[in-house]
Amino acid sequence: MAGEKVDASAVIPASADAIFSILTDPTMHAAIDGTGWVVGVADGKPLRTVGQIFRMSMHHPEHPDGSYETVNRVEVLERPTAICWKPGYDVGDGSIGFGGWTWRYDATGRGRGQLRLASCDGRRKARRERERHVQRARLVVVCTVRA
């Protein structure tokens, strides 16, 4: 895939562990998704292992079906500093197909976490959406940690 690396970051007044706890909880993904596409979780189990599959309910007005489900596979899980998953889809024959992109988050720092999002997508629009995603994640993490 001819794409570009999208890299955005935000400083969050929370520990890397607190940030990581939110990122590994699929039930929180709709709340931190800056695109507005994630509408729910089909499987609410916490992300614990590389290779774990989790499904998310999505909606995008330009998607042929409008509402659809992603099938995601955890690629990296290094608590509390890194998580990465590869979005995919149910092919219909029991297998999973994957696109050429990943969602990766790296959290560092003590007391004030630095959240870095790196993803790969060739569309300019995607860059803006991913950067908004990080900013939205910052607000949700702050609210969740303070609560």
C-alpha positions in Angstrom: 0.0 0.0 0.0 1.4 3.3 -1.0 0.7 5.2 2.2 2.2 7.7 4.6 3.0 7.4 8.3 0.7 9.5 10.3 2.2 10.6 13.6 0.4 12.8 16.2 0.9 13.3 19.9 -0.7 14.8 23.0 0.5 15.4 26.5 -1.9 13.9 29.0 -1.8 14.6 32.7 -2.0 10.9 33.6 0.3 8.0 34.0 1.2 5.8 31.1 -0.5 3.0 32.9 -3.8 4.9 33.2 -3.7 5.8 29.5 -2.9 2.2 28.6 -5.8 0.9 30.7 -8.2 3.0 28.6 -6.6 1.9 25.3 -6.9 -1.8 26.2 -10.6 -1.5 27.1 -12.6 -1.8 23.8 -15.7 -0.5 25.7 -13.9 2.9 25.8 -13.0 3.1 22.1 -16.2 4.8 21.0 -15.6 7.5 23.6 -12.0 8.2 22.5 -12.6 7.8 18.7 -12.1 11.2 17.1 -13.6 10.1 13.8 -17.0 9.3 15.2 -17.1 6.0 13.3 -16.8 3.7 16.3 -20.3 3.3 17.7 -19.9 0.3 20.0 -18.1 -2.8 20.9 -19.2 -6.2 19.8 -16.9 -8.0 22.2 -16.1 -6.1 25.4 -13.2 -8.2 26.7 -10.1 -6.3 27.7 -7.1 -6.6 25.4 -4.6 -8.8 27.0 -2.6 -10.8 24.4 -0.9 -10.4 21.0 -3.1 -12.2 18.5 -6.3 -11.5 20.4 -9.3 -10.7 18.1 -11.8 -8.0 19.1 -14.8 -6.7 17.1 -16.1 -3.2 16.9 -19.4 -1.8 15.7 -18.9 1.0 13.2 -20.8 3.5 11.1 -19.6 5.6 8.3 -22.0 7.5 5.9 -19.8 6.7 2.9 -19.4 3.0 3.7 -21.6 0.9 1.3 -23.5 -0.7 4.2 -23.5 2.4 6.5 -23.2 0.3 9.6 -20.6 -2.5 9.7 -18.3 -4.4 12.0 -14.5 -4.4 12.1 -12.5 -7.5 13.2 -9.3 -6.3 14.8 -6.2 -8.3 15.7 -3.8 -7.1 18.5 -0.3 -6.9 17.0 1.7 -5.4 19.9 0.9 -5.3 23.6 3.7 -4.0 25.9 2.0 -2.8 29.1 2.1 0.1 29.8 3.8 1.6 26.9 2.6 0.2 23.5 -0.4 -1.2 21.9 -1.1 -1.8 18.2 -3.9 -3.5 16.3 -4.7 -4.2 12.7 -8.3 -3.5 11.6 -9.8 -6.1 9.4 -13.1 -7.6 8.3 -14.9 -10.9 8.2 -14.4 -12.3 4.7 -17.5 -14.4 5.0 -15.9 -17.8 4.9 -14.6 -17.8 8.5 -11.4 -16.0 7.7 -10.4 -12.4 8.4 -9.1 -10.0 5.7 -6.8 -7.1 6.7 -6.2 -3.7 5.0 -2.7 -2.1 5.0 -3.0 0.0 8.1 -2.6 -0.3 11.8 -3.5 1.8 14.9 -0.5 2.1 17.2 -0.3 4.0 20.5 2.8 4.6 22.5 2.5 6.0 26.0 5.5 7.3 27.9 6.2 9.5 30.9 5.5 9.5 34.6 2.6 11.6 36.0 2.1 13.2 32.6 1.8 10.7 29.8 2.9 11.4 26.3 0.5 9.7 23.9 1.8 9.1 20.4 -0.4 7.7 17.7 1.1 6.3 14.6 -1.0 4.9 11.8 -0.5 4.3 8.1 -3.0 5.5 5.5 -2.5 7.2 2.2 -5.4 9.7 2.4 -4.9 13.3 3.5 -8.3 13.2 5.1 -7.1 10.3 7.2 -4.3 12.4 8.6 -6.7 15.1 9.9 -9.0 12.4 11.3 -6.2 10.6 13.1 -4.9 13.8 14.6 -8.4 14.6 15.8 -8.6 11.1 17.3 -5.5 11.8 19.5 -6.9 15.2 20.7 -10.2 13.5 21.5 -8.4 10.7 23.3 -6.6 13.3 25.4 -9.9 14.8 26.6 -11.4 11.4 27.4 -8.3 10.1 29.2 -8.2 13.3 31.3 -11.8 13.0 32.3 -11.6 9.3 33.0 -8.5 9.6 35.1 -9.9 12.5 37.2 -13.2 10.8 37.8 
